[in-house]
Amino acid sequence: MAKHPVVNKAQVSKGLLGSWKIQFDCPACDGKLTTKPDTIGAVDDCPLCGAQFVVSESVRDHIDQIEADEESRKVEAAEQRRLSALKKQTAARNEKISRQEQLASQQREKHEHDDSRGYEYPKLKQYQTNLEWFAIIGAVLLCIAALVPGGFGIAQQLSGSHTAAGAGFIGTVVCLLWAASWYGSLMIAAEIIRLVVTVALDVRQIRDRLKESEY
């Protein structure tokens, strides 16, 4: 059996459809030839000069190495995408935890501030806030009411009735003083309520500690 020339040097590439293409020179006429991987190791002939030859198995090894490198790059790229996604998830989770810790810290500070003012007593803050708003609204209404005698006094002053005008101005002053007294007394009452409850809570805490020490 005649020994056929072996083609060792070839260029391999992928076509548009993903199939491998082998390009080499004919060992007899140096013609440019193209074949497929399934002809590797089998006797083939040149369509130009008719010479027979064999494409070396090293060409297949070269194709296998290229495919292995491509698969390795795909695996590496997939791993990089996985690590990037994991990094983003970790950053988002850490940011969420940080926001939750910050919110919890703000709530603790608020509770400590409220507790220092005696607000741990049920609805004390609500009562005090309602009383403060009641004082503000009442004072504003009294100030608005002071405009009535004031306007009356101005009108009487323009008409030449000085006695009536003076009475109107006095009424305005009385309304303003009443508004100030209303606001001040209710705000003082709200503060007294807070102080009384705070002292009562302090006394209760001291009593509870004394009871615990007895046991």
Secondary structure, DSSP 8 states (H G I E B T S, - for coil): -----EE---EEEE-TTS-EEEEEE-TTT--EEEE-GGGTTSEEE-TTT--EEEE-HHHHHHHHHHHHHHHHHHHHHHHHHHHHHHHHHHHHHHHHHHHHHHHHHHHHHHHHHHHHTTTTSTTHHHHHHHHHHHHHHHHHHHHHHTHHHHHHHHHHHHHT-HHHHHHHHHHHHHHHHHHHHHHHHHHHHHHHHHHHHHHHHHHHHHHHHHHHHH-
